[in-house]
Amino acid sequence: MAEAIAFYTLAVLILGLGVAVITTPKTVHSVVFLVLNFLCVAVLYVVLRAEFLAVIQVLVYAGGIVVLYLFVVMLVNLKRAPEAHEDPRRLARLGLALSGAVLLELAGIVVYSYGRVAPAAPAVAEATPVLGRGNTEELGWLLYTDYLIPFEVASVLLLVAMVGAIVLARRES
């Protein structure tokens, strides 16, 4: 009963802070609400007995990602008017071709993933958890066996986002 009350209380807090993130007019306040949202999600992981995910949530998201957001907020001048001219060095056709290639690659991954033959149902002896394996080891086994392709796709998306942030933050010469 106490777990259910904690879960629903955290769910309401997470939803409320999410709404506050997108409705707050000041960007720094929005980042602060985002940190609180990430911390509530970490507490939710603790309630669900996923301690490793809670620690990773605090270290990666509440620590690293929010610091990155604050740097972006400080680097980008939001008071400046948008540029009136278009960059002549922009390679729109190359960008369109590359994004089409990435889209085809993602479609190929989806077709390959759903086209595989499903493995037979595991025997009862294999279905029982091995003694001494914690949730961190189970997460690692799942991440690098069954969910390897989504893990790699997420890493490529993060790399693209990082390169995009560097390009946006770079000053024009």
FISEKE-479292 format. One record per atom (N, C-alpha, C, CB): x, y, z. Coordinates in steps of 0.02 Angstrom, whole numbers, padded with zeros to 5 digits, always signed. Each point is the difference from the previous one (the first is absolute). Glycine has a CB too. Example, Ala and Ser with C-alpha at 12.3 -4.5 7.8 and 13.67 -1.06 7.14 Angstrom:
residues 2
+00660-00284+00390-00045+00059+00000+00045+00060+00000-00095-00059+00062+00077+00112-00098+00042+00059+00003-00039+00055+00037+00059-00032-00108
This chain:
residues 173
+00041-00060+00000-00041+00060+00000+00043+00063+00000-00090-00063+00060+00143+00062-00020+00045+00058+00004+00036+00011-00066+00014-00019+00122+00004-00036-00157+00033+00006-00065-00047+00031-00051+00070-00100+00027-00133+00083-00025-00048+00028-00047-00009+00075+00012-00059-00111-00007+00055+00130+00070-00007+00071+00017+00062+00039-00023-00072-00029+00099+00132+00000-00087+00062+00033-00022+00002+00005-00076+00059-00043+00102-00080-00011-00136+00002+00000-00073-00046+00054-00029+00025-00122+00002-00087+00126+00022-00046+00049-00027+00019+00071+00019-00090-00086+00005+00117+00096+00054+00024+00066+00019+00058+00022-00045-00035-00022+00120+00082-00023-00132+00055+00016-00044-00023+00012-00072+00076-00067+00073-00126+00028-00095-00026+00009-00067-00031+00069-00009-00021-00123-00007-00017+00145+00057-00030+00067-00003+00055+00054+00001-00104-00043+00058+00155+00033-00016+00055+00048+00002+00037+00003-00067+00012-00021+00123+00001-00036-00152+00036-00002-00064-00040+00034-00054+00055-00107+00034-00120+00093-00038-00042+00033-00050-00005+00075+00012-00065-00106-00012+00057+00127+00074-00003+00071+00016+00064+00036-00017-00081-00027+00090+00138-00003-00073+00064+00032-00016+00012+00000-00075+00045-00036+00110-00068-00015-00146+00005+00000-00073-00039+00057-00031+00016-00123+00003-00076+00135+00023-00040+00057-00024+00034+00065+00017-00106-00067+00013+00136+00072+00047+00035+00061+00020+00061+00013-00044-00040-00018+00117+00073-00036-00140+00059+00009-00044-00020+00035-00065+00052-00103+00050-00108+00083-00078-00017+00028-00066-00042+00064+00004+00005-00115-00044-00032+00131+00102-00041+00060+00004+00036+00059+00033-00098-00074+00005+00154+00063+00027+00037+00055+00032+00032+00044-00052+00021-00072+00101-00032+00139-00095+00029+00044-00051+00076+00009+00006-00109+00058-00002+00137-00065+00060+00072+00010+00009+00035-00067-00009-00019+00097+00080+00071-00097-00121+00034-00063-00017+00038-00030+00058+00009+00041-00116+00020+00001+00158+00037-00027+00058-00048-00034+00048+00087+00091-00012-00146-00063+00023-00050-00032+00043-00023-00066-00031-00037+00113+00042+00033-00114-00107-00019-00062-00035+00051-00055+00013-00059+00068-00088+00123-00050+00086+00053-00049+00013-00003-00024+00072+00073+00054-00087-00088-00010+00134-00006-00020+00070-00059-00049+00009+00049+00112+00037-00105-00098-00069-00056-00047+00003+00019-00067-00032-00081+00097-00002+00122-00095-00050+00022-00061-00032+00044-00041+00047-00005+00057-00112+00049-00024+00149+00041-00036+00050-00045-00033+00052+00095+00081-00018-00144-00045+00043-00046-00029+00049-00039-00059-00030-00010+00112+00056-00008-00107-00119-00035-00054-00035+00045-00061-00004-00066+00083-00066+00129-00074+00047+00046-00056-00003+00011-00032+00068+00056+00055-00097-00053-00015+00149+00009-00028+00068-00061-00040+00022+00075+00096+00028-00135-00072-00046-00061-00038+00016-00002-00066-00037-00060+00107+00021+00084-00107-00083+00003-00063-00038+00050-00048+00034-00029+00062-00108+00084-00036+00133+00049-00042+00035-00031-00030+00064+00093+00071-00045-00132-00032+00081-00034-00026+00059-00051-00053-00020+00015+00110+00059-00047-00100-00115-00047-00051-00026+00036-00065-00015-00072+00091-00048+00132-00087+00020+00040-00060-00012+00017-00035+00065+00047+00052-00103-00033-00014+00155+00015-00031+00065-00062-00036+00027+00086+00089+00023-00145-00058-00031-00062-00032+00023-00012-00065-00038-00048+00113+00029+00068-00114-00093-00010-00060-00041+00058-00050+00007-00065+00070-00079+00110-00058+00126+00056-00043+00016+00050-00007-00058-00075-00062+00078+00086+00116-00113+00050+00002-00053+00052+00052+00019-00084-00035-00089+00125+00017+00138+00047+00048+00030+00052+00023-00050-00019-00054+00110+00043+00008-00152+00050+00018-00050-00026+00054-00047+00048-00116+00007-00109+00107-00030-00029+00051-00044-00009+00067+00035-00058-00091-00062+00043+00089+00127-00008+00062+00038+00067+00037+00004-00092-00052+00067+00146+00016-00055+00066+00032+00004+00020+00028-00068+00033-00079+00093-00045+00040-00146+00016+00024-00067-00043+00061-00018+00032-00117-00034-00094+00116+00055-00045+00058-00013+00028+00063+00031-00099-00077-00003+00122+00071+00065+00028+00059+00034+00065+00022-00031-00056-00036+00106+00101-00012-00119+00066+00018-00026-00004+00027-00072+00049-00087+00074-00084+00052-00117+00001+00018-00071-00048+00058-00014+00030-00118-00029-00093+00111+00050-00049+00050-00019+00001+00060+00046-00070-00091-00046+00061+00080+00111-00002+00058+00045+00068+00033+00006-00093-00056+00064+00146+00020-00079+00066+00030+00003+00023+00026-00067+00026-00076+00092-00012+00031-00138+00031+00018-00063-00044+00036-00049+00070-00095+00016-00129+00069-00030-00043+00029-00050-00024+00069+00020-00036-00115-00033+00020+00125+00096-00024+00066+00021+00056+00051-00003-00084-00056+00075+00145+00036-00060+00057+00046-00007+00007+00019-00074+00059-00051+00100-00067+00004-00145+00001+00015-00071-00055+00049-00019+00049-00113-00022-00109+00103+00048-00055+00046-00013+00016+00071+00024-00080-00095+00009+00109+00099+00050+00018+00066+00027+00052+00035-00044-00027-00040+00115+00077+00002-00139+00049+00029-00045-00034+00025-00064+00089-00075+00047-00135+00037-00074-00034+00021-00061-00041+00063+00014-00005-00119-00041-00029+00122+00098-00039+00059+00017+00045+00061+00006-00084-00072+00059+00143+00062-00031+00045+00057+00008+00034+00019-00066+00019-00035+00118-00007-00013-00162+00033+00016-00064-00046+00032-00050+00076-00095+00021-00139+00073-00023-00046+00025-00049-00032+00064+00026-00022-00116-00043+00027+00169+00003-00030+00063+00019-00072+00001-00024+00113+00060-00005-00161-00069+00050-00070-00004-00021-00030+00068-00014-00009-00104+00068+00042+00158-00049-00027+00067-00011+00015+00025-00071+00014+00024+00122+00033-00057-00156+00022+00021-00066-00054-00017-00052+00120-00016+00032-00129+00061-00080-00048-00012-00054+00025-00055-00046-00038+00121+00005-00007-00159-00036+00023-00052-00046+00034+00029-00061-00093-00073+00039+00138+00035-00068+00037+00024-00057-00045+00006-00061+00104-00053+00045-00094+00106-00084-00043+00014-00056+00025-00033-00065-00032+00107+00054+00094-00127-00056+00028-00029-00061+00010-00075+00007+00055+00110-00026-00048-00142-00032+00013-00072-00001+00074-00010-00016-00119-00027-00036+00149-00023+00067+00071-00014-00009+00011-00030-00069+00014-00018+00123+00028+00050-00165+00012-00028-00067+00041-00064+00001-00006+00115-00044+00041-00129+00099+00041-00060+00005-00041-00061+00021+00098+00072+00029-00161-00063-00018-00043-00055+00024-00008-00052-00056-00060+00079+00079+00069-00141-00061-00005-00055-00048-00065-00038+00012+00127-00010-00006-00182+00038-00017-00066-00028+00014-00009-00068-00034-00045+00115+00011+00068-00121-00073-00010-00064-00035+00041-00056+00031-00022+00063-00105+00083-00047+00127+00041-00051+00033-00033-00021+00066+00104+00047-00053-00129+00001+00090-00034-00016+00062-00062-00042-00011+00043+00105+00048-00081-00090-00100-00059-00039-00016+00019-00071-00020-00058+00104-00037+00111-00111-00002+00023-00067-00020+00024-00041+00060+00032+00047-00112+00006-00015+00157+00024-00035+00059-00057-00020+00047+00107+00063-00009-00156-00019+00017-00057-00018+00043-00041-00056-00031-00003+00118+00045-00002-00119-00112-00034-00056-00033+00038-00065+00010-00045+00080-00084+00111-00078+00081+00040-00060+00012-00009-00026+00071+00083+00040-00084-00085+00006+00133-00011-00021+00069-00069-00030+00009+00078+00090+00039-00128-00060-00072-00068-00027+00003-00004-00070-00031-00044+00117-00005+00078-00128-00051+00003-00067-00030+00035-00050+00046+00000+00053-00114+00053-00030+00147+00035-00044+00046-00044-00020+00060+00108+00054-00035-00145-00006+00062-00045-00015+00055-00056-00048-00023+00025+00112+00052-00050-00101-00113-00051-00045-00026+00029-00071-00008-00056+00096-00060+00118-00101+00037+00032-00065-00006+00008-00034+00067+00059+00041-00101-00042-00003+00152+00007-00029+00068-00067-00026+00024+00094+00079+00025-00148-00041-00036-00066-00022+00022-00021-00062-00037-00031+00118+00026+00042-00120-00092-00018-00059-00040+00040-00061+00023-00029+00073-00098+00094-00063+00110+00042-00055+00023-00022-00024+00069+00095+00045-00067-00112+00001+00112-00019-00019+00068-00064-00040+00002+00057+00102+00042-00107-00082-00083-00064-00035+00001-00001-00059-00048-00055+00107+00030+00104-00112-00074+00003-00056-00046+00035-00061+00027-00001+00083-00090+00035-00075+00146+00035-00057+00030-00049-00051+00026+00096+00073+00029-00075-00135-00029-00041-00053+00029+00006+00005+00075+00016-00076-00101-00073+00074+00134+00000+00005+00073+00029-00063+00030-00101+00074-00002+00144-00068+00053+00029-00060+00031-00053-00040+00036+00110+00059+00013-00097-00123-00007-00047-00044+00034-00005+00020+00073+00026-00093-00079-00081+00074+00109-00011+00017+00071+00054-00033+00042-00124+00010-00018+00154+00026+00065+00053-00028+00040-00026-00055+00047+00061+00109-00006-00017-00154+00022-00018-00053+00046-00011+00028+00069+00065-00083-00068-00097+00047+00110-00015+00023+00068+00064+00013+00039-00109-00063-00002+00160+00022-00009+00063+00008+00037+00034+00066-00020+00013-00126+00006-00020+00146-00069+00032+00063-00021-00040+00060+00023+00048-00059-00098-00113+00052+00108-00043+00056+00019+00011+00022+00072-00084-00040-00083+00109-00005+00125+00011+00017+00070+00062+00044+00004-00054-00107+00040+00051+00160-00001+00058+00045+00005+00059-00034+00035-00078+00098+00002+00138-00080-00024+00060-00027+00030+00011+00035+00066+00051-00026-00114-00034-00013+00165+00011+00030+00066+00062+00044-00002-00055-00099+00057+00052+00155-00024+00056+00045+00004+00001+00053-00054+00062-00091+00052-00108+00088-00099-00003+00051-00052-00047+00055+00023+00024-00085-00091+00001+00146+00092-00042+00056+00020-00033+00032-00060+00075+00019+00099-00112+00034-00086-00035+00032-00055+00048+00036-00047-00099+00013+00074+00159+00006-00051+00049+00032-00043+00027-00049-00052+00030+00079+00093-00015-00140-00071+00025-00050-00046-00054-00022-00050+00081-00039+00088-00142+00032-00064-00056-00017-00044-00010+00055-00052-00054-00066+00093+00058+00128-00072-00007+00056-00046+00055-00001-00053-00054+00068+00091+00115-00083-00070+00055-00004-00048-00010-00056-00050+00075+00046+00087-00096-00104-00064-00012-00056-00046-00055+00017-00050+00036-00081+00089-00090+00111-00065-00054+00018-00046+00021+00055-00049-00082-00031+00088+00120+00079-00063+00019+00057-00042+00046-00022-00057-00011+00074+00099+00056-00121-00086+00048-00019-00052-00019-00064-00036+00087+00056+00067-00145-00084-00055-00023-00058-00038-00065+00016-00037+00055-00077+00083-00109+00082-00047-00065+00010-00032-00010+00071-00026-00045-00087+00075+00073+00137-00042-00012+00070-00018+00063+00034-00027-00089+00004+00087+00131-00041-00122+00063+00029-00025-00013+00052-00054+00059-00107+00028-00104+00092-00076-00012+00047-00055-00032+00065+00025-00014-00098-00078-00038+00096+00122-00026+00064+00026+00053+00039+00040-00114-00052+00003+00158+00016+00032+00053+00033+00038+00047+00036-00047-00008-00087+00089+00027+00056-00144+00044+00032-00049-00034+00058-00035+00058-00110-00016-00122+00103+00000-00037+00055-00031-00002+00060+00047-00070-00082-00066+00058+00070+00131-00001+00054+00048+00069+00033+00005-00091-00059+00065+00144+00020-00069+00067+00030+00004+00014+00043-00061+00040-00097+00068-00063+00076-00127+00010+00040-00061-00041+00065+00005+00020-00105-00068-00081+00101+00094-00041+00060+00009+00033+00049+00048-00103-00067-00024+00132+00042+00078+00035+00044+00047+00061+00032-00032-00041-00071+00095+00076+00033-00136+00058+00028-00035-00021+00055-00048+00058-00110+00009-00112+00099-00046-00025+00052-00045-00022+00062+00039-00038-00089-00081+00006+00080+00138-00021+00057+00041+00060+00038+00026-00103-00062+00033+00156+00026-00014+00060+00033+00025+00034+00040-00055+00014-00091+00085-00009+00063-00145+00030+00036-00056-00043+00061-00017+00050-00107-00045-00116+00099+00047-00044+00057-00013+00008+00055+00051-00080-00078-00053+00088+00060+00116+00010+00051+00052+00066+00037-00009-00068-00070+00079+00119+00033-00101+00065+00033-00012-00005+00048-00058+00059-00101+00045-00094+00080-00098-00007+00043-00059-00040+00062+00018+00006-00100-00076-00060+00093+00116-00040+00058+00019+00038+00046+00047-00102-00069-00014+00144+00042+00056+00035+00042+00048+00062+00034-00030-00041-00075+00090+00064+00048-00146+00059+00029-00032-00015+00070-00026+00040-00115-00030+00005+00159+00042-00010+00069-00023+00017+00005-00074+00025+00045+00116-00064-00005-00151+00013+00011-00071+00063+00042-00009-00123-00008-00026+00166-00014-00019+00062+00037-00012-00008+00051-00055+00064-00098+00037
